């Protein structure tokens, strides 16, 4: 296994966490606000009791979140989207590349139509 952090893996977030970083890690993993995760945990824990066991198990077994997991906030949102719906994220990436390809074709058409010599050179390459 490489030393590169895996973006689709669950990590405890000790930096933003209050106790062991489990609720903060769940919030980071799912993209749900940490306040709602903590409230949900408290409601479950007070009504059932067993969520405390799961909390401590995750607290001891899960790895700490690497400090360089995300380069910026946009990258964090992207990976949260991947974890929530990989198929939707793949469609969005394909759509973005199609849009870039379309715009590049428009730029190429603009420059080639005004330059017959460039147009001939491109035709030779095809």
N, C-alpha and C positions, 0 to 999 in steps of 0.2 A: 504494500500500500504506500502511496506517495505521501509526502509531507504537505502537499497542497490541501487546504481545507475544502471540504465538500459542502457546496452551497445548498444541497437538498437534505442535509442531515440536521437532526435536532441537537442544539447545544444549550447548555445553561448559560444565561447572560448575567454573570456576576457583577459586571460594571453597572448595569441598570437595575439589578435586582435588589430586593430588600433583605432577604435571608440567605437563601441558597441559589437564587437566580432561576428557579424553575418556572415560576409564573412569567417572569420576564422573557425567558427562553421560549415558552409557549407563545407568548405574544409576538415575539420576533418571527417565530416559525410560521405562524398563521396569518400575521398581518392584522390581528385584532388588537385594539388598544389594551395596554397592560392593565389599566384600571378595571376593565370588564372581565379580564381573565382572573384577576385577584378576587373580585366580587363573586364571580361564578365559583371559584375554588372555595371561598369561605362559606357560601350557601351549601355547596355539596358536602364540605367537611363537617359543618355543624349539623346537617340533617342526617348524614350517614356514618361519618367517622372514618371509614376506610380510605378516603382520598388522602388522609395524612400519610398512610403507609406508601401510597403511590408517589406522593410528593417526596418523601425521604428516599425512596428507592431511586427516583429520577435524580435527586440531588446528589446521591453518592455514585450512581452508575454513569450518568451522562457527562460527556466532556465539557470543559469550559469553552465558551465561544472564543475563537481566535480573534485577536484585535484587528487583523487585516482581512476579515471575512468579506467585507464590502468596501469598495472604493469610495462610494458616496451614497446618498439617499436614493437616487434613481436606481442604482444597482440593487440596493436592498429591496425596493418595491418590485423590481423585475423578478428577483429570486423568490419573493413571497408569492408572486403570481404563478411562477413555475410550480411551486409546491401546491398551490391551491388548485390549479387547472393546467396541467402540462399541454393538453391538446389546444386549449384556447391561446396559450402563450405561443405555441408553434404557429398557429394561424396568424396571430398578430405579427410575428417576426416575418413570416412569408409575405404578408400584406405590406409591411414596411419595405422589404426588398423589392417587391413588385413596383411600389411607388417610386423608389429610387431608380429602378431600371427605366421606368416610364419617363421620369424627369431627365435622366441622362440621355435617353433617345431624343427627347425634345431639344436638348442642348446640342447634341450631335447634328440633328437636322438643321438647326439654325445656322451653325457654322459651316456645314457642308453645302447648304443651298446657296450661300453667298460666295463660295470659293470653289470654282470648277476644278482647279488643279487638285485640291484636297479631296474632292469627291472622286476624281479619277484614281488617285492613290488608294483610297479606301476600297474602291471597286476592284482594283488589282489584287488586293489582299484577300478578297473573298473567293 
